[in-house]
Structures are given as structure tokens and as C-alpha cells.
Amino acid sequence: MTLKAKIESLDEVPEALREHYSPADGDDGGFKLSVEKSGGLALVSEEGALKAARDARREADEAKRLEREARQRLEAFGDLEPGKARDALAELDKLRKNPPKGGEVDMDAVKRELMEREVKPLLDRARETEEKLKAQAERLSSSYVSAEIKRVLSDPELDGRFGLLGDHMARRIKAQVTDEGVALQVLDRDGQPWSRFDDKGTVTAATVRDLAEELANDREFAPAFGARSKSPHGVNGSGAAGGRKTDNPFKSKTPNVTEISRLARENPAEYARLKAEAGA
């Protein structure tokens, strides 16, 4: 049976498994599955991940606001914080009206000193904060991508081995932290956004599932998919031992629009032949 990450009552699971559940946090109650982190993998709360993404975005915006404010202050010395900068400017006016013996006041030198003393530390702190937030967002994105890959590969129809496929799939998934959470974009073999035809013939963005299906039908990666390797007909049901890579993009269950467009542009004759062969 498949274990649920959270249940409302212990009666939902066999008595032998109840010791692995503990009271869940929050007002919703219920019980959560106790799983020890191993190999960099752990149960991740989708709600918690989305909240962390929103917090990271807000903190990043605040860091940018601080940097923008610091640069504006650098251009308008009258608004500098703390108040010592304004006091220094007032003193400059006095010196300008009554210069000390020895000549005029070097205004450029004074401005440089003010920048080093008041503005530069503020800019440095803003940049440091932004770098930390960027690193945090990258870690969050990486964890989210890994969790999604593992979820897809755990499907019994694929039974993919995360240890063999995880890194390769992650290189073809671009993650971006937004106000709504983490958005994933699957790339084709050339590193470009991958579009495909859905069951209704509409062009849509490829999903992580589409990527897993592509690899499952690839002779090089097929052995990493337990469900496909157990099939008596091989990877794609062709009857060849161990399967074979699908060469005709028009015959794929999830046609790669980007690949088909490139083929039409670079090799029109081959494009026409494969299209006719597939009856497309």
C-alpha cells in the first residue's frame, strides 16, 4: 500500500504502521508520517515551500529597495542617513563662506570621504543581503526540483531510479521563485524551452512527466526505469530486446515541437519523410 504523508485519524492505517505517525503541527490536527532525512531527501510541505518562496521574494525586494535608496541618497546628499551626513554638509556651507587659511575646501575630497563613511557601508549591506537571499532562493529551487523529479519517478508506471536520473533531469529543468511559489520550466536537449502537443493537439509547455517519458523511451536511460525494463516488449513495445530510441518525432506520444521545427528548418527532406512515415 502507499503511505500517506498526512492522515486525519490513525484508523486510516494498519495498526502496525501507526507508530510511524505523530501528531501534525498547526490547527488542522491529524497525524504526519515520520520520515528521517537521508541522502539529501526529506518530506517537504508544499505549503511550507510556497511560504518560504514568498518570504524569499519579499526579502529580495526589500534588499533591492535598500540598494536603490542608497544610490538615491548618494545622488542627493541632503537626504543621507544618518544625520551626521547632513551635519557635515551644513559644516561645508560654513567652510565655503569662510574658508580656512590655506585655500579653498576640496569639495570632491569631502564627498569621497562622506561616501566611504556613510554610503558605502549601506550599499555593502544591501548587496550582502541580496546575495544571501539569492543563495536561499537557489537552495529552495533545487529542493523543489528534486522533490518534483522524485514524485514523478515514483509513479509505478515509470518506477524510475532517482539516483541515476535525478541529476540528469535536474539539468533540464529551470526553476524560478515567484510570488506564487516555484515555477518549473522543462528544457529540450538543446537547452531551449520545450513545447509539445497535448492530447487535444494544443501546443503546451512540457512537464517533468514528459521529460521522464522521453528518457524512458531512450535506449540509454531505459534501464533506469524498472517498469519499462520489465516489459516483455522492451521500452517502446517494438519487440526489440531492451527497446530502442524513438527516432521519428512525429510518432512520439509527446511530440517535441521545438525538435520538429528545427528538423523542418535544417533538413526539409528528412522532415517530409518522417512526417509521411508517421502519417501526420
N, C-alpha and C positions, 0 to 999 in steps of 0.2 A: 504494500500500500504506500501511497505518497503521504509523507508527513506534512502537515500544515504548519506554517511559521507561527500562526496565532489561532487560538480556538476560544470560543465563548465559555465552554464547560469541559471539564475533564472527562465527562461521559462520552465525548466525541471520539476518544481514542481508546484502544485496548488498555486494560489495567497495567499490563507490563510496560507500557510506554509512558505512563503518567508521571513517573519520577523524572522524566526528561523535560517536563514543563514547569514553569514557575510563574507566579503572578505577574501580569504585564503592568508596565508603568502607565500613568495617565488616568484620566477619568473614565475611559471606556471599559476598564476592567478586563476580564478574560485572562488567558494564560498564553505565554510565549514559549517557543521552543528554545531550550538552552543549547547553544552551539558554540564550541570553543574555536576561536580563530586559529587557522592553520594554513601554512603556505601562502599567506597574504590574503586569504579568503575568509569572509565572515558574512553573517546575515546583515543586510543593510536595510534600514527602514526607508521606504521610498519617500514617505512624508518628511523624515529627518533629512534625507539628502536634498530634497527640494528646498527645505527651510535653510539648510546650510548654503545652498546655491544663492538663494535670495539675499542672505546676510552677507555673503562674499561680494555680491554685486553692489549692495548698498555701501559696504566699506570701500570698495574700489571707487565708487562715485565720489565718496567723501574725500578720498585721497586726491583724486583729480581736482576736486573743488579747492582743496587746500593749496595745491600747486598753482592753480590758476589765480587764486587770491594772492599768493606770494609774488607771482610775476606782476600782477597789477600794482601791488604795493611798491615793487621795485621801480615801476614807471612813475608812480606818484608818491614821492617821499612823504608828503603831508599825511598820508593815511597809514604810515608804517606803525606796526606794533612791535614791541611795547612802547610806552610813552617816552622812553629815553630817546628814541629817534626824533620825535617832534621837538623835544627839548634841545637836541643837538642842532636842528635846523634853526630854531629861534636864536641859538647862540651864533650860528653862522651869519644871520642877518646883522647881529650886533657887530661881528667882526668885519663884515663887509662895509658897514657905515664908519666904523672906527678901526681900520686895520692896525695891527700892532707894528711896532718898529721892525724894520727888516723887509717890508714889502707887502704885496697883496696875498690874500689867503688862497692856497691851491685848492680850488673847489673840487676838481677831479679827484685829488688825493683823498679829500674828506669823504666824498661819495663812495669811493672804493672801500674806505675803512668802514663806513656805515653798512655797506653791502656785506662785507666779510663778517661783521659783528652781529648784524641783526637779520639780514635777509637769507644769506647762505645757509645758516643752520635750519631755518624754516623749510627751505627748499629741500635740503638733505633729508629731513624727517619725512616730508611728503613723499619723496622718491623711495625711501626705505619702506614706508608703509605700503606703497603701491607694489613694490617688488614682493613683499611678504604676501599680500593679497593675491597677486598673480600666481605665486607658488602654491598657495592654498587652493585656488581655483583649478590649477593643473592637477593637483592630487585628487581633488573631488571628481574631476572629469575622468581621470584614469580609473578611479574606483567604480564609477558609474558604468564606464565602457566594459570593464571586466565583469561586472555583475550582469550586464545585459548579454554579453557573449556566453557566459556560463548558463544563464537562463535558457537561451536558445539551444545550446548544445545538449542540455539535459533532456530535451524532448525525446521520448522513446523512439520516434520515427527517425531520429538522427543518431542519438547516443554518441555524440562527438566527444573526443578526449581533449579537455581544456588544456592540459599540459602540453600537448602537441600543437594545438590550433590557436590557443589564446593570443600569443604574441603576433602571429601572422595576421589574424583577423583584426587585432587592435591597430595595426599599421594602416589598415584600410578603413578606419572609422575616425572621423573628425568630430570632436565634441566641443560644444560651445555653451558656456554658462550664461543663461538669460534670466530675466526676472521670473519667468515661469518655471525654471528648473534647468535641466541639462538637455540640450538638443543634439541629436546624433545625425551625422550625415555620412552615408556609406560612399566610398570612392571606388572607381573601377580600377583595372590593372594598371592604368596609366596615371593614376592619382587624380583623376577628374571626377566631379560629382556623377554618380551612376544613376541613370534613369532607366525605367523598364516599363513594359506593358502589363497592366493588371488583367484579371480575368474578363473585364469588360472592354478591353482594348484601349484603356485610357493610360496615357503616359504618367507615371508616378515616380517618386523618389524610391530607390531601392532601400530595403530594410536589412537589418542584421540577419534576419532569417534568409533573405535572398542570397546574402553573401555565403552563409553556411551551405545552402543548397548548391551554389556554384562550386564550392570546394568539394562537396560530397560527390559531385559528378566529374571531378577532376582525378585522373588516374594517379597523380602524385599524392593527393591528400586523402583519397578514398579509404585507405587502410585505417585512418584515424577515426572513421565513423563506424562504430560497432554494428549499428542496424543495417547499414549498407553492405558491410563486408560479409554479413551472414546471409545475404540474399542469394538464392540459388542462381539468379540470373546476372550476378555481378552488379556493378554500380548503376548502370542505366538500363538494365533489363535487356541488354543486347545479346546475352548468352555467352559473351566472351569472358573467360576466366579473369576475375579481378576487375572487370569493367574496362571502359575506355573513355577518354576525354571526348566530350561533345564538341565536334568541330564546326558544325553548322549552327550559327547563332539563331537562325530562324526556327530551328527545331527545339530550342531550349524552352523549358516551362516558364522561365522568367527572362525573355529576350533582353539583351543589353542594348538599349537604343544608341548609346554612345559608341559601342563597338560596331554596330551595324552602319551607323553614319560614317564612321571612319573607313570602313570597308568600301562603301559606295564611293567615297571620295578618292581613296588611294588605289583601288583595284575594281573598277566598274564591271569588268568581265566576270571576275570571281563572285562579285556581289550578285550579278544576274543569275549565274549558275546555281549558287546556293539557294537563292530565293525560289528558283524554279524547282529545284530538287525538293524543297520543303513544301511546295505547293502554296507558297504565301502570295 
